Structure formats: C-alpha cells, structure tokens
Amino acid sequence: MKTIHIDLPGNSYRYQVKIGSQILSSVLKDNFLNYSEKRIFLVTNSTLHALYPEFEQTFLPEKLESECLILPDGEQYKTLETVSRIFDFLVDKKANRKSILIAFGGGVIGDIAGFAASAFMRGIAYIQIPTTLLSQVDSGIGGKTGINHKAGKNLIGAFKQPLQTIVDVDFLKTLPEREFIAGYAELIKHGFIRDPYLFQLLNHKNLNELKSDEELLIESIFRSCEVKARVVEADEKETSQRAILNFGHTLGHFLETHTNYKQFLHGEAVIIGMDYAAWWSFQQGFLDEADFRIIHDHLYSLGIMKTIPPVTRDEFIRIIEVDKKFSDEGIRFIGLTGIGKARIFDRISSESLWDNLQAYFQTGALLKLA
C-alpha cells in the first residue's frame, strides 16, 4: 500500500490518500477505531449497489451500523435536486455534526456527496472511496465538490477536503472499458502537465497491459495522485497554479455542456480538449512539432473520435464565457511548452479560441461537426 500525505497550511488540515489492492476493509477499520458514533451514512449509486450489494457487511467494521442512500447513476443527476435527496436522507436518519458520510462511487457520487457534506449542518466529515479510474486520480483528491447547472459544468459547489481518500484498484476490475479510457484521460493528463516520467511509463504500454499489470497500475495512479496532491497543496482554492489541472478542460467542458452531458463521458471530452490544447500550443509556437505529434498520436490511439451537433460562434462563446476559467480579462487557458511542462495563458479571447477551433476541425482532429 502506498500513502500520499496532503498538507494544507492555509487551513491547518492534513489528510491521507491510501492506494493499493484489497485495502479498503483494513483502512476503514483504522478510520473508525476511535469513532464515538454507532452509525455511518453511505451514499452510492444503483450501479455500484448492484455490483457490491454486500458492501456494508464486507467492508465496514462490525461495530458500526450503516444507513445507505442509493442514487441513480449518471452525470445528468449531478444536480441540486439530487443533493436535496442527500439532505433529506441525512435528516430522516438523524445524522448529526459528528456523523461521517461515505461517498462510494465515481466522480458524480464523490462530487455531490462531498458537496452535501460541506453544507449539511455547516459541514460534516466525509470519506472518499472512488471506484472509477477517473475519480481515483482526479475528483477523489483535492476537495473540489459540486454540481452542474444547465449553463455550465460544476458551476455550484464548495471546497471540502475529505477525511481520507481510499483508492482500492480492485474496484477497477468491474469498470467498463469506456469508463476506464475516460479515467485514463486524467491519469495521462498529469503526465502531460507535470510528470514526463509518468507519460513515458504509460506511452510504452497499451491499456490492456496497464489494466492487467497491478503493480504498474498502482504505481501509475500513485504518481498521478502525487502530481495533483502537490499542486493542491500549493494552491488549494485555485488562485494560481492549480489552474494547470484544467489542461484540456476548456474545450472539454464546452463539449459536455453543448451536448447536455449526454454524449461524452467527462474523460472523453478531456481527451479531445487536451488534443486541441496541445495543437493550440503548437500553433502558437510554444510547443514544438515533435512533442505535439507524440501527444496527438498517444491520444489518437485511445480511439476517441466524436461528432458533435453544429455550433454557432455565439453559442460557443456564450458557453465558454460561463465557465469558471473566464473573467472579464478573458479565458485562463492551459497549454504546454513541452511534455511535463504546463503553462497558464491568461487573457485569451473567446473569439480567438473559436477561430482556432475552426482551424482544428480541418486537421486530423479527434472532433468533427455533424
């Protein structure tokens, strides 16, 4: 088992990310050794409940009783209505300020349960148990919680750090191929922006080799989580350097919003967004052609080719300018100056990104218009 310590000096808070195989029971037992309450509160979704119907009996300490809320599965349920269901559940089951909430699921469950934990009784503790590759290397770490709004992704939320994040790679065995590829997007992203060794490690393996090699999988997730942990430590509330984690997300969030969160998994949109951002960096003269080709070929090999409904210039700009990365001065866009070297570009105009997108469509792009 590998352990990452995340220290947040701004609020004098420290927590751990535990990474390994078949570690969940023992780590949860350690968490609850000195827990004075008799019950914990579990939030999961219908897919996970069907796969692990005996979760409480299998993984939770015997001394604890559990109350379980099973939510529908899907990005379309990342809403205020779903968060209200969690509040109703906690009130009905008489949770209190000492209660601990467990988020057992992928990024949607982690985001909405974490957001509910940040607000219920002005904040209760919660534990992240991310079960998808995407949530294990991204949303399960760093304390960003929230929900979507019809105008844009993750527009409503809060920073709420977990009590602990437990990454057990055993849950990836039941992960569908499409979900694994979507999670791989965030894994490789950390190689692109900060860790060239991680990129080289993954660039010489295909996805089947990664999935079948448990030692490689744990090492890759560990290195990826290390990148995010160090960035979060330096900039918890994303006032500066944490923005590099948004590499690929400007176009990615647009694609999700434009298609009403129905056509893309988050990681699929990010794969296309990273390809566009790398191409933009090359076109602007910041990334050399050799590195761009390496990045593009790697992303192309993942097999994500998408066609989206037509979009007008005004619609593109409207969606882009609702995103959190927009200010009156323009877009904060994340590009690359090399593999493992992300750079923040401030004051990029929405109009220029639209013009570049039109040119991108004419290349060997991963994205086409219907």
N, C-alpha and C positions, 0 to 999 in steps of 0.2 A: 504494500500500500504506500502511495506517495501522498505527501501533505504539503499544501501551499498555505502560508500564513499571509493574510491581508491585514495590514495596519493602516488605519485611517486616523491620522493625527488630528484632523480638523474636529472630529467629534469623539476622540479618545476611545475608539472602538476597534476591536480586533476579532477576527473570526478565521476559521479554517475551511479549506476545501480539501476533502478527502477523496482520493482517486484510486480505484483498484477493482478487483474482481471478487464477487461474493463477500463484500464487506458491509453490506447495509445493516444486517442484524446486529453485528458487534458494535458498529459505530453508533447506531441508535441507542443501544443499551448503555453505552458510555454517556450519551447525551442526557439520559433520563435517570442517572444514578441518584442525583440529589433533587429530583423534581418533586415538589411537595403536592402537586395536584394529582388526582386519580384518573383524569381523563385527558386525552389529546383529541384534536379536531383535524380530520383528514379531508382534504379536497382533492378529488381526482376526476377523471372523465370516464365516459362509458366504454371507450376502447380499452383503457388500462384496466378498468374493473373487470371486463370480460377476460382479459389475458391473465390477470392476477387476482381472482376473486377471493383468495385467502390471504390477501396482503397483511391484514392486521394480525392474524394468527401466526403467519410465517415470520414476519419481520419485527413486530413490536414486542417490547418486553412484556412478560406475562402479567406483571403487577398493574399494567395500565388498561383501562377501558378506552374504547375509541368511539367517536361519533364520525360518521362518514357522509360526505355530500358528493354525489355523483352528478357531474355536469355533462351536457352534450359536448361532443368533440368537434373542434374546428375553429379557424380564425374568425369566422362570422359571429361567434359567440363571445368574442373579446369586447364586451360592451358593458355599459352601466347597468343594464338590466341583469346581467349575469353577476356582477359584483353585488347588486342588491340581494340576489338569491343567497350569496355567501353571508351577507349581513343578517338576513332573516334566519338562516341556519344557525349562526352563532348565537343570536338572541334566543331562538327557540330552544337550543340545547344548553342555555345558561352558561355560556363562556364568560370568562372574566379577564381582568387585566393580567393575571398570572398565567393564563392559558397559552398553550403553544399550538400553532397551526402548522400542519404539514402540507406542503404543495407537492403532490406526487403526480408527475406528468411532464409533458413537454413545455415549450415556451409559453403557450397560451395559459396553461394552468399556473405556471410559475408567475407570470405577469399579473394575472387577475387575483390570484390568492395573495401574492405579495402586496398588491395594491390594497386589497381588503384588510390585510394585517396592518398596513400603515395607517389606516383610518379608524378601524374598529376600536372604540374606547380610547381614541387618540394614539393607538399603536400597541400591538401585542407582538410577541416573538413568533417567528416562523422559521421553518427548516425547509430548504430546497432539496428535493430529490428529483433531479432532472432525468428523464428517461429516454430522451432523444439525443442524438449526437449534437444537434444544433443547440439545444438548451444546456447540454453538458459543457460546451466550450464557449457559450455566449450568454444567453439570458439568465442562466442559473448563477452567474457570478457578476458582481458589481453593483447590485442594489437598484437597478432600474426596474420599476414596476409600472404598469399602466394598461390602458385600454385604447381601442381605436375610436375615432369619430368619423362620421361619413365624409368629412372634409379632408381627413388625413390619418396616417398611421401613428399610433402612440401619442396622440395629442394631449391626453389626460392621464396624469399619473403622479408618482412621487418617488423620491429616492428612499428606499427602505432596505437596509442591509439585513441579510438573513442571520440567524443564529449560527447556522452552519450550512454548507452545501456538500452533499454526499453524491459523488459520481461513481456509480457502480456500472461497469461496462457490460455486465451480464444482461442488463435490460436491452442492450442493442441487438441481442440475438433475435428478438421478436420485431425489430424495426423493419418496416417495408423498405425495399430498395430505393424508392423515390425519396423517402424521408431521410435515408442515410446520405444520399447525394446532397440533399438540401442542407443537412448538417455539416457535410464536408466543406460547403462554401465558407462557413465561418471559421472552420479549422484552418483551411489553406489561407484565408484572409490574414490570419495572424502571422503566417509566414511571409506573405507579401509586404506587410506593413512594418514588421519589426524583427522577424527571426528567419534569416535566409537559410540557416541550417535546417529548420523545420520544413521549409519549402523543398530543399534538396532531398530531405528524407522522404517526403511524400511524392516528389516528382519522379522518383525511381521505382515507385510501386503503383500498381493499379488498385482500384477499390476493393476487389475481391481479396487481394493479398493483404490489404490493410485490415479488412474485417476478420480474416482467418488467423492473423498473427496477433494474439492477445497482448504480447509484450510490446510490439510496435504500436498497437492501438493505444495502450495505456501511456506509453512514452509520448506519442503524438498529442494526445489530449492533455497530458501534463505540460508539455511545452507551450501548447496553445493557451491553456489557462494561465500559465506563468506570464505570458505576454499581457493578457487582459488584466491580471492582478496588479502587475507593476504599473500599468497605465492608470488604473483606477486609484491606486494608492497616491499617485502624483496629482490626480485631478478628479476627485470623486464626483463633483457636480458638473463636469464637462464645461468648465470655463475656458479651457485652452486645449491641452494636449490630448485629452480623452477623445476629442473630435476625430482623431485618426482612426478610431474604431468604426467610424462611419464610412470607411472606404467601400465604395460600391453601393452605398445606401441611398444616395441622392436619386439616381435613376431607379434603383430597386424599389424604394418607397413609392415613387411615381407609378411604376408598373403595377404594384399591388393596389393602389388607390384607383387608378384608371380602370382596372378590371374588377373593381368591387370585391377584392380579396377572394375571388372565386377561381381564378385561372392559375395563379402562381402560389407555390409554397414560398415562404419568405426567403429561404436559401436559394431557390431557383431565380428569384428576382435579383438577389445579390450577386449571383454568378454573372448574370448579364450586366448588372451595374458595375462590377469590377472590370469586366472586359471593356466596357465603354470608358471607365475612368482611366484604365491603362492606355487605351487608344487615345483619349484626350491628352494624357500626359505626353505621349509620343508626339502627337500633332503639335503640341505647344513647345516642343523642344526640351522637355525636362527629362524624358525617359528615352534611352537610346533604342534603336530599332531591334537590336538583338534581344534585349531584355523583354521588349514588348512581344516579340514573336514567341519567346519561351512562355510568357504568361498566357498569351492568347491560345497557343497550342494546348497548354495544360487545361485551360477552361473549356476549350472546344471538345477535348477528349471526354468530358463529363456528359456529353450528349444532350445538353440543354439548348434546344432550338425552339424558339417561341414565335408565334404570330399574334399580334395584338390588334384590337379594333382601331380604325383610323382615329387620329387625334389632331385637333387643330392647334395652332400656335397658342391661341388664347387659353385653351383648356390646359395645355401643358404648363404654361406659365402660372396659371391660377393654382394648379396642384402643387407645383414646385415651391411657390411662394407661401403656401400654408405650412410647409414642412418646417420642423424646428430648426433646421440649419439655415433658414432665411432670416435676414434682418433688413432694415432699411438701406443698408450699405451693399446688399447683395447676398449671394449664396456663399456659404463656407463649404468649399468643395475640397475633397481629399484626393490627391493624386500621388504619383510615385516618381521618385528620381532614380530609383534602382530597385532591385528585388531586396526586400527587407528595409526599404527606406521610404517611408510615407512622408508627405509634406502637406501642410494645410495651406490652401489658397483662399484668401479672403476676397470679398468684393467681386466675385464672379457674377456676371449678369445672367439672369434667366434667359434673356434673348440670345446670348452667346451659346448657352448650353443647348438651346433649341436648334440654333444653326449648326452646331457641331453634331447634334443628334441626326439631322438630315443627312449630313455627310457620312456619319457612321452607318446609316442604313445602306449606303451604296458600297460599303466594303464587304468583307466576308464576315459580316456581323452575326451575332447569335440571336438577333432580333429582326423580325420582318413585320411590315404592316399588311393587314388583310386587304 
